[in-house]
Amino acid sequence: METFSGRCHCGNVAMSLETAKLPDELPLRACGCSFCRKHGARTTSDPEGRTQIIVADPARLIRYRFAQATADFLVCGACGVYVAAVLSDPGAAFAVLNVNALDERERFAGEGRPVHYDGEGAEARRARRRQQWTPVEIVEAASAGR
């Protein structure tokens, strides 16, 4: 297993992806939605891997929802970096990571395969994410000791 770690610019939101795959074996996507285009996002996920997102100060985390509101796009409210998107289901959560926020982002070569989900309904979108995104644990550090 290999672990890829990263964080937003100020370090408030950290993330890791644990995977048995090499970077060139992981899907690299460039979503065509306006949010991802404006952030220059390149995303990846591994349904067989694990992701952890640690938030040092939850008050500085923005959970942005738009369009069909099927996922939270995690943006640091202090430095503005988009790090991941999370689908939360009862008892489970799944994430896709913005590889541009990873420390070893240069290992994920290329612009990403263009993808467009415009014709996808909300339930189809959730089902695709459950199948393709990585299981995630979100830890809010400020509340971890309570």
Backbone torsions as a table, in degrees:
resi	resn	phi	psi	omega
1	MET	NA	143.7	176.3
2	GLU	-121.0	145.1	178.6
3	THR	-117.0	126.7	174.8
4	PHE	-106.7	127.4	-177.4
5	SER	-119.2	158.5	177.0
6	GLY	-168.3	-175.6	-178.4
7	ARG	-166.9	167.1	173.0
8	CYS	-70.9	175.6	-176.0
9	HIS	-60.2	-41.6	-177.3
10	CYS	-88.9	-9.9	177.8
11	GLY	90.4	2.2	-179.6
12	ASN	-66.1	-35.7	-178.8
13	VAL	-117.9	113.1	178.7
14	ALA	-108.5	154.5	-179.4
15	MET	-146.7	157.0	174.1
16	SER	-145.8	148.8	175.7
17	LEU	-124.8	118.2	175.5
18	GLU	-101.9	123.1	-174.1
19	THR	-148.8	152.5	174.3
20	ALA	-90.8	-1.4	-177.1
21	LYS	-97.9	150.1	172.7
22	LEU	-79.7	158.7	-179.1
23	PRO	-53.9	-37.7	-179.1
24	ASP	-76.3	-6.5	175.3
25	GLU	-95.0	-14.5	180.0
26	LEU	-86.2	145.2	176.6
27	PRO	-67.3	136.8	175.3
28	LEU	-119.7	114.5	-173.1
29	ARG	-115.8	148.8	171.8
30	ALA	-122.7	94.9	-177.5
31	CYS	-65.0	142.1	-178.1
32	GLY	-89.1	2.8	179.7
33	CYS	-69.7	158.7	-176.2
34	SER	-64.3	-34.2	178.8
35	PHE	-61.9	-52.7	-178.0
36	CYS	-65.8	-38.7	178.0
37	ARG	-62.9	-43.3	-178.2
38	LYS	-68.9	-24.2	177.4
39	HIS	-94.6	-4.2	-178.4
40	GLY	62.2	32.4	-173.7
41	ALA	-72.7	141.1	166.4
42	ARG	-124.8	124.0	-172.6
43	THR	-118.9	156.6	175.4
44	THR	-146.2	163.6	177.4
45	SER	-159.8	161.5	175.7
46	ASP	-142.7	105.7	-177.9
47	PRO	-61.0	-18.5	179.1
48	GLU	-96.3	-1.1	-179.1
49	GLY	-98.3	-164.9	177.0
50	ARG	-139.6	143.1	176.3
51	THR	-126.2	143.5	172.3
52	GLN	-129.1	136.0	175.5
53	ILE	-120.6	125.2	-179.5
54	ILE	-115.2	125.4	-178.4
55	VAL	-110.7	114.2	-178.7
56	ALA	-67.9	-46.2	-179.9
57	ASP	-127.3	96.8	-177.9
58	PRO	-58.0	-25.2	179.0
59	ALA	-66.5	-20.8	179.8
60	ARG	-100.5	14.0	177.7
61	LEU	-102.4	128.8	175.4
62	ILE	-101.5	125.3	173.9
63	ARG	-104.6	95.5	-174.0
64	TYR	-92.5	129.5	175.4
65	ARG	-121.2	141.7	177.4
66	PHE	-148.1	176.5	178.7
67	ALA	50.9	-112.1	-176.2
68	GLN	-84.0	-2.7	176.8
69	ALA	55.1	43.0	-178.7
70	THR	-97.2	-5.9	179.7
71	ALA	-150.4	155.5	172.9
72	ASP	-97.3	124.1	174.9
73	PHE	-92.8	116.0	-173.9
74	LEU	-87.5	116.7	-178.3
75	VAL	-125.3	132.1	176.2
76	CYS	-70.5	125.5	180.0
77	GLY	-74.6	-14.2	179.3
78	ALA	-87.4	-46.2	-175.6
79	CYS	-113.0	-9.7	174.1
80	GLY	84.6	8.4	-177.6
81	VAL	-82.2	131.5	172.8
82	TYR	-84.2	118.5	-176.2
83	VAL	-106.2	-33.5	-174.7
84	ALA	-164.7	164.8	169.2
85	ALA	-122.2	142.1	-174.0
86	VAL	-129.9	130.7	170.6
87	LEU	-101.4	121.6	178.8
88	SER	-106.5	124.8	174.3
89	ASP	-116.2	160.8	173.8
90	PRO	-59.0	119.3	178.1
91	GLY	81.0	-1.0	-179.1
92	ALA	-155.0	155.1	175.5
93	ALA	-145.9	150.2	-176.4
94	PHE	-135.9	146.3	-176.2
95	ALA	-136.2	155.3	167.9
96	VAL	-122.0	135.8	-175.8
97	LEU	-104.3	143.0	172.8
98	ASN	-82.1	107.0	-175.3
99	VAL	-64.3	-18.5	177.9
100	ASN	-66.3	-16.5	177.5
101	ALA	-96.1	2.3	177.8
102	LEU	-82.4	148.9	177.9
103	ASP	-62.9	-37.4	-178.2
104	GLU	-104.3	42.0	-176.5
105	ARG	-59.0	-26.6	-179.6
106	GLU	-66.3	-18.8	176.8
107	ARG	-74.3	-14.7	177.6
108	PHE	-101.0	81.2	-172.0
109	ALA	-76.9	145.7	173.7
110	GLY	104.7	170.0	-177.8
111	GLU	-81.8	-19.0	-174.8
112	GLY	97.4	147.1	179.2
113	ARG	-75.0	123.5	179.2
114	PRO	-62.3	131.3	176.7
115	VAL	-131.4	145.9	-179.8
116	HIS	-135.5	130.4	-176.9
117	TYR	-120.0	24.0	-174.4
118	ASP	-56.6	-39.0	-176.0
119	GLY	-88.0	6.1	-174.6
120	GLU	-88.4	129.3	176.3
121	GLY	-76.9	169.6	-175.1
122	ALA	-60.3	-45.9	-177.7
123	GLU	-70.4	-37.7	175.9
124	ALA	-63.2	-37.9	178.5
125	ARG	-64.8	-45.3	177.4
126	ARG	-61.6	-43.7	-179.4
127	ALA	-62.5	-43.3	178.1
128	ARG	-61.1	-43.9	-178.4
129	ARG	-65.9	-41.0	176.8
130	ARG	-58.8	-36.2	-176.8
131	GLN	-80.9	-37.0	-170.8
132	GLN	-104.2	-23.4	-176.4
133	TRP	-85.3	169.0	-175.9
134	THR	-92.5	135.7	172.1
135	PRO	-56.1	138.0	-174.4
136	VAL	-132.4	147.0	169.5
137	GLU	-116.8	130.1	177.3
138	ILE	-110.2	125.5	-179.6
139	VAL	-115.5	121.8	175.6
140	GLU	-97.5	102.6	-171.5
141	ALA	-58.6	-37.0	-177.2
142	ALA	-64.6	-25.8	-179.4
143	SER	-106.1	1.7	-176.1
144	ALA	-64.2	-31.4	-176.7
145	GLY	-89.3	0.0	-176.7
146	ARG	-77.9	NA	NA
